[in-house]
Amino acid sequence: MIQAFAFYLFATLMIASGAITILARNPVHSVLWLILAFFNAAGLMVLCGAEFIAMLLIIVYVGAVAVLFLFVVMMLDIDFAELRAGFINNFPLGFVLAVVLLSELVLGVGAYRAGALKLGTADGTAAPSQAISNTEAIGALLYTRYLFLFEAAGIILLVAMIGAIVLTHRQRSGVRGQNIAKQVARRPEDATFNVQPEVGKGVQL
Amino acid sequence: MTELFMNLGLSYEWAWGISTIAGILLIALPLMLGVAMIIYADRKIWAAMALRRGPNVVGPLGLLQSFADGLKVFLQETIIPSAANKGLFLIAPIITFTVALMAWAVIPFNSGAVLANINVGLLYVLAISSLGVYGVVIAGWSSNSKYPFFSAMRASAQMISYEVSIGFILICVVLWAGSFNMNEIVKAQKDHVWIINGFVANPLLFPMWVMFLISGMAETARAPFDLTEAESELVAGYQTEYSSMSFALYWLGEYANVLLMCALNATLFWGGWLPPLDIPVLYLVPGFVWLLLKILFFFFVFSWVKATVPRYRYDQLMRLGWKIFLPVSLLFVFLISGYLMATGHFA
């Protein structure tokens, strides 16, 4: 009973917040509703028993990606009239995208009706449910069977990271940075000295 | 606790529901009382280090000062700026406060005495602590005022920076403990080095603990990393437009977060509810007393640092996070996993 209640709660909230994400007029509100949708998705994953994926979803998407979204969107000064003026120009592209998404949805529902896909072990039988936590199960799969795909994903991320750094890095001249090691290494005797000046004579520096 | 209620003749669902609510109240109520006292303690420690008396008027030795302050803000008017985004403006402090309480669900107070004994306890803590930034960012944006907005931008950059290194530090602990479950992590620290209970005695994990302590201060935006509410630059940061209870929620949330960081320090590196040394006599003292003593010790350290260390400049804060903590913690992930692999820890 608790599971069914939780499922319907998370599912309804997720679909509703997903819809409001699209419909909200204020982009900041959109991002916040998107975060709520992520949350409910995580809740659904906990219900499936995939608590590791649920936590990763929150840490990565809610904790990092959505913060950056919010960060960017907050600083934008969006003119809604101008946005709507571009509607006619972008309509064909948007229509094509909508058709693609709709057909994917139909295919997805069709595939779901046809029954579960036999993923898991190499001979096509479903993965055996072992008495280990799903963190260990995912780790065991990632580092054995899917090792090369996992490494490939790592390399793609590395390339993306280097690309982002190369694109945004610029050498500015005339900037005086702080060299903390140099500051720490500086001793009082390098910088100060004692003098006993005669009255009215001052100090020669 | 579910079994207790089931023995009273309730069905599993009802017993589970009642025991969970009872558990939440058992944690949240003492925690709120603790936060009130810890604010008093913070002010007293701070005052003592500045050779002042601190709060000493309300109640004996000023003990009731926090309650008087609480009553005061409770009776004040909530002012909402007319240009503010009203809904978000009111939700923001609620988010901060709720998130500060949520992470306590996985802190073990004794062997098995934990509200939610989940497999991914540490990831849960990481997930919840990454939500803390939303209260600040939403407050900064919805106030529609420039200083809160600057503060929100600082907060989002600061918290993301330190979460990365905290993630690596926690990975080191998890590698050694072999589990994400907080209770298992505490148990793995028994007799860790000689008779000392706690990962902190381990030469490979000690630097991790130092970095965790500092990152914890940055993560909770405590001095010397309180750039988000630097009064000399930003008035009061994201709290500038807040008044009465909505302000008090930030205040309570901040201290609940600090206590949580102290509890994490104790649980992950200092043996949690285990006594400091593995001597049978020490086990006569209940586990939660040891945990409480450790939390109070770390709170003293936090106050001590707040009272003595000057505030960092923003670029120094970013440099420390990205150029020092991140590479060093990554190096230690290598060293520790290499050591564990070489000594056959995972066999």
Interface residues (C-beta under 8 A of the other chain):
Chain A: M1 I2 V28 H29 L32 I35 E51 F52 M55 L56 I58 I59 V62 G63 A64 V67 L68 L70 F71 M74 M75 S133 N134 T135 Q178 I180
Chain B: E13 W16 G17 L88 I118 N119 V120 L123 Y124 L126 A127 S130 L131 V133 Y134 V137 I138 W141 F149 A152 M153 S156 A157 M159 I160 E163 G167 F180 D315 Q316 R319
